[in-house]
Amino acid sequence: MSRIASAPIQIPPAVDVNIDGQKVTVKGKNGTLQWNVHEEVGVLIDDGQIKIKALNQSKSAIAMSGTSRALLNNLVTGVSTGFERRLQIIGVGYRAALNGNVLNLSLGHSHPINYAIPDDVTIETPTQTEIVIKGIDKQRVGQVAANIRAYRKPEPYKGKGVKYSDEQIVRKEAKKS
């Protein structure tokens, strides 16, 4: 059995979990998320905990049980507390600003970049060089952060670009003549 799958998921008091066959619905103060569990994995609620087990002992079933546990834990965490990714913009003249449902980015290109914000994610710009992405779906928050970062990835010589706040950029030394 997978070590990750053997750990039960505690259900917080304000979260409601429903299991209908292979479909799991999680409701909380932040919203509702649904997910279809893999057919080789069984899910049950026992004493305020979600327990996951592989339905057979095949290698794929054991692997999917650990993956399912991690994804279900993300659903419970998302509807109760939510997820957040922080981006930093480094570079002279590089900045971000919110304009309604559009994030305006000036990243040294010949044109400004207008990023349409998806409905299931909220974006804040506390300063011109900081972007905070929040949402209940961990995958969507991470994908939106990756899409924004892809407009100007940090380069290794001066460190200019859009980086995650906890990302370490390995700097290179410029050529010497």
SULPEJO-V123876 format. One record per residue. N is the residue number from 1. RES is the residue in one small letter. SS is DSSP state (H for helix, E for strand, L for the rest). OMEGA is omega in radians with two decimals (999 if undefined). Layout:
BEGIN
n:N res:RES ss:SS omega:OMEGA
n:N res:RES ss:SS omega:OMEGA
END
This chain:
BEGIN
n:1 res:m ss:L omega:3.13
n:2 res:s ss:L omega:3.12
n:3 res:r ss:H omega:-3.13
n:4 res:i ss:H omega:-3.10
n:5 res:a ss:H omega:-3.11
n:6 res:s ss:H omega:3.11
n:7 res:a ss:L omega:3.13
n:8 res:p ss:L omega:3.12
n:9 res:i ss:E omega:3.09
n:10 res:q ss:E omega:3.10
n:11 res:i ss:L omega:3.10
n:12 res:p ss:L omega:-3.07
n:13 res:p ss:L omega:-3.07
n:14 res:a ss:L omega:-3.08
n:15 res:v ss:L omega:3.12
n:16 res:d ss:E omega:-3.11
n:17 res:v ss:E omega:3.08
n:18 res:n ss:E omega:3.10
n:19 res:i ss:E omega:3.12
n:20 res:d ss:E omega:-3.06
n:21 res:g ss:L omega:3.12
n:22 res:q ss:L omega:-3.12
n:23 res:k ss:E omega:3.14
n:24 res:v ss:E omega:3.10
n:25 res:t ss:E omega:-3.13
n:26 res:v ss:E omega:3.12
n:27 res:k ss:E omega:3.12
n:28 res:g ss:E omega:-3.10
n:29 res:k ss:L omega:-3.12
n:30 res:n ss:L omega:-3.14
n:31 res:g ss:E omega:-3.09
n:32 res:t ss:E omega:3.07
n:33 res:l ss:E omega:3.09
n:34 res:q ss:E omega:3.10
n:35 res:w ss:E omega:3.09
n:36 res:n ss:E omega:-3.12
n:37 res:v ss:L omega:3.10
n:38 res:h ss:L omega:-3.06
n:39 res:e ss:L omega:3.11
n:40 res:e ss:L omega:-3.06
n:41 res:v ss:E omega:3.08
n:42 res:g ss:E omega:-3.14
n:43 res:v ss:E omega:3.06
n:44 res:l ss:E omega:3.11
n:45 res:i ss:E omega:-3.11
n:46 res:d ss:E omega:3.03
n:47 res:d ss:L omega:3.10
n:48 res:g ss:L omega:3.13
n:49 res:q ss:E omega:3.01
n:50 res:i ss:E omega:3.13
n:51 res:k ss:E omega:-3.09
n:52 res:i ss:E omega:3.07
n:53 res:k ss:E omega:3.06
n:54 res:a ss:E omega:-3.10
n:55 res:l ss:L omega:3.01
n:56 res:n ss:L omega:-3.04
n:57 res:q ss:L omega:3.08
n:58 res:s ss:L omega:-3.11
n:59 res:k ss:H omega:-3.13
n:60 res:s ss:H omega:3.14
n:61 res:a ss:H omega:3.12
n:62 res:i ss:H omega:3.12
n:63 res:a ss:H omega:-3.12
n:64 res:m ss:H omega:3.11
n:65 res:s ss:H omega:3.08
n:66 res:g ss:H omega:3.10
n:67 res:t ss:H omega:-3.14
n:68 res:s ss:H omega:3.12
n:69 res:r ss:H omega:-3.14
n:70 res:a ss:H omega:-3.13
n:71 res:l ss:H omega:3.09
n:72 res:l ss:H omega:3.08
n:73 res:n ss:H omega:3.09
n:74 res:n ss:H omega:3.10
n:75 res:l ss:H omega:-3.12
n:76 res:v ss:H omega:3.12
n:77 res:t ss:H omega:-3.10
n:78 res:g ss:H omega:-3.10
n:79 res:v ss:H omega:3.14
n:80 res:s ss:H omega:-3.11
n:81 res:t ss:L omega:-3.13
n:82 res:g ss:L omega:-3.13
n:83 res:f ss:E omega:-3.10
n:84 res:e ss:E omega:3.02
n:85 res:r ss:E omega:3.13
n:86 res:r ss:E omega:3.08
n:87 res:l ss:E omega:3.05
n:88 res:q ss:E omega:3.11
n:89 res:i ss:E omega:-3.10
n:90 res:i ss:E omega:3.10
n:91 res:g ss:L omega:3.14
n:92 res:v ss:L omega:3.13
n:93 res:g ss:L omega:3.10
n:94 res:y ss:L omega:3.13
n:95 res:r ss:E omega:3.11
n:96 res:a ss:E omega:3.10
n:97 res:a ss:E omega:3.09
n:98 res:l ss:E omega:3.08
n:99 res:n ss:E omega:-3.09
n:100 res:g ss:L omega:-3.12
n:101 res:n ss:L omega:-3.11
n:102 res:v ss:E omega:3.05
n:103 res:l ss:E omega:3.13
n:104 res:n ss:E omega:-3.12
n:105 res:l ss:E omega:2.99
n:106 res:s ss:E omega:-3.01
n:107 res:l ss:L omega:3.08
n:108 res:g ss:L omega:3.05
n:109 res:h ss:L omega:3.14
n:110 res:s ss:L omega:-3.09
n:111 res:h ss:L omega:3.04
n:112 res:p ss:L omega:3.13
n:113 res:i ss:E omega:3.10
n:114 res:n ss:E omega:-3.11
n:115 res:y ss:E omega:3.11
n:116 res:a ss:E omega:-3.08
n:117 res:i ss:L omega:3.09
n:118 res:p ss:L omega:-3.08
n:119 res:d ss:L omega:-3.04
n:120 res:d ss:L omega:-3.12
n:121 res:v ss:E omega:3.03
n:122 res:t ss:E omega:-3.14
n:123 res:i ss:E omega:3.08
n:124 res:e ss:E omega:3.04
n:125 res:t ss:L omega:3.14
n:126 res:p ss:L omega:3.03
n:127 res:t ss:L omega:-3.13
n:128 res:q ss:L omega:-3.08
n:129 res:t ss:L omega:-3.12
n:130 res:e ss:E omega:3.11
n:131 res:i ss:E omega:3.11
n:132 res:v ss:E omega:-3.12
n:133 res:i ss:E omega:-3.10
n:134 res:k ss:E omega:3.09
n:135 res:g ss:E omega:-3.13
n:136 res:i ss:L omega:-3.13
n:137 res:d ss:L omega:-3.06
n:138 res:k ss:H omega:-3.12
n:139 res:q ss:H omega:-3.13
n:140 res:r ss:H omega:3.13
n:141 res:v ss:H omega:3.13
n:142 res:g ss:H omega:-3.14
n:143 res:q ss:H omega:3.10
n:144 res:v ss:H omega:3.10
n:145 res:a ss:H omega:3.13
n:146 res:a ss:H omega:3.11
n:147 res:n ss:H omega:3.14
n:148 res:i ss:H omega:3.14
n:149 res:r ss:H omega:-3.09
n:150 res:a ss:H omega:3.12
n:151 res:y ss:L omega:3.09
n:152 res:r ss:L omega:3.13
n:153 res:k ss:E omega:-3.14
n:154 res:p ss:L omega:-3.13
n:155 res:e ss:L omega:-2.95
n:156 res:p ss:L omega:-3.04
n:157 res:y ss:L omega:3.09
n:158 res:k ss:L omega:3.13
n:159 res:g ss:L omega:-3.11
n:160 res:k ss:L omega:3.10
n:161 res:g ss:E omega:3.13
n:162 res:v ss:E omega:-3.13
n:163 res:k ss:E omega:3.01
n:164 res:y ss:E omega:-3.08
n:165 res:s ss:L omega:-3.13
n:166 res:d ss:L omega:-3.09
n:167 res:e ss:L omega:3.06
n:168 res:q ss:L omega:3.14
n:169 res:i ss:L omega:3.12
n:170 res:v ss:L omega:-3.08
n:171 res:r ss:L omega:3.10
n:172 res:k ss:L omega:3.09
n:173 res:e ss:L omega:-3.14
n:174 res:a ss:L omega:3.12
n:175 res:k ss:L omega:3.09
n:176 res:k ss:L omega:-3.13
n:177 res:s ss:L omega:999
END
